[in-house]
Amino acid sequence: MEKEYPGYLRHVKNAFEAGQIHIFRWWNEITASEKKNLLDQVSTIDFGLIKKVFNDAVLKPARTSRDNLTPPPIITFPKKDAEKEMAHKAKLTGEISLQKGEIAILTVAGGDGTRLGINGPKGTFLITPITRKSIFQLHAEKIVAAQKRYNTRIPWYIMTSKSNDSATQNFFKVHNFFGLNSHQVCFFTQDMVPVVDLQGNVMMDSKSNIIMSPNGHGGALMALKEKNVLNDMKRRGIKNIFYHQVDNILVKIADPVFIGHHMRNSSEVSLKIVKKCDPEEKVGIVVYIDGNLHMIEYSELSRKDMYEKNENGTLKYHAGNIAVHMINIDFLEKVYQSGESLPYHAAIKKVPYLDEDGNVIDPKQNNAIKFESFIFDILKYVKKSVIMEVLREDEFSPIKNMEGENSPETSRQDMVNQFGRWLRNIGVSIPVDVRGNVIGLIEISPCFAMDEEELKNKVDKQLQFNGKLLL
Ligand code: UTP
């Protein structure tokens, strides 16, 4: 190896020193190109870091002190006149910033989508209730509509991973970027990290391949810098980023009210939240710990805090994070200058692997640890933020599973129900069942109407709904 591959020796030594030399167990059996593949992989891995992360995340799980937990201040859904006035002003500010071309969209779409289990990137899943547009098309049309409304161009940055990048880019090419200009859609990949077994040993799925997985949506933070994306944004005059996850099909892309609140408060990172629907709902909650903003994962929240109530009987810690953020570019620069990075969290999963005898094993139980960084860990660097409450039924319906909760079926129903509400508020009669679900199918393209206000000007309230409506 020394003579044949001198450039890789430093990396091999790192693997050796971190106790991972077993990855070369089959060195004498594999071909020259397989050797090269393995060494290339090895050269991308910081084995020392993996060891440290394993020790930190698994052997000594970090515990957040809960002594000084308090609910954070929230801009609630506007009901009173003063609140409506504040939202109106925010909207104007947001609209001006959009018109000036200062806002970019960042969609994180690098996840493996294991729970959904489709063949291909999650964004390619065909979701709309009648025409079966893909999730990517739905987001793209929201951007097209916003561009038209604000007479602007909105750059769209999509984070992919090594495993789904080419499939994602091809999907956009085949569909002519869904009406967007190809120069405004920019793809960049996040880093991958090795998967380890429960003892911290790097796992392999063939004699020459280390199992790697994307490094979490927090990987966006480093990728924005390392892949030169932030510079590209600055070159285009972007001041703030609208961040969302690919699988929330109700996301209000480039919501001017949210942008405006963020800007008017000189916020560094802003968050949209919804009220948790029950104490055990699996969403992270936004809280103050010792006066600093934090997101606590549902799995890391104690039962006492989970069920704690206010005097009026409502949940004390109700601010469910829906992973829709505004991020200020200057703030990002400051984080980079400080040299800080996001920590890794460990997720225990079931991952097929090659055992030491070279047999492929499909485990029955969880056997592996994937390391992921989370974008919301950036909150610990944030001094100024805005937390804005929105209505779940209007803005949050993620697709996680193929069946049951948070599945394509529930998301389609959520879309139909939203369109049904818009139409009912205009005066159109729309039947619902006992659970409040619209009976029938409705699909409204964002290019026809982005919201209820726009729909009002385009639809006659005499419209007769006969069970299926496509606009
Ligand atoms: P999830 O954590 O729900 O993961 O990601 P997932 O990949 O969609 O699905 P599972 O857990 O494998 O079933 C939430 C959002 O963060 C993105 C996903 O693409 C999704 O938009 N994400 C997640 C990344 O961009 N990179 C990652 O490494 C992980």
Residues whose N, C-alpha, C, O or C-beta is under 5 A from the ligand:
A	BS01	UTP	V108 A109 G110 G111 D112 G113 T114 R115 L116 M159 P214 N215 G216 H217 Q245 V246 D247 K400
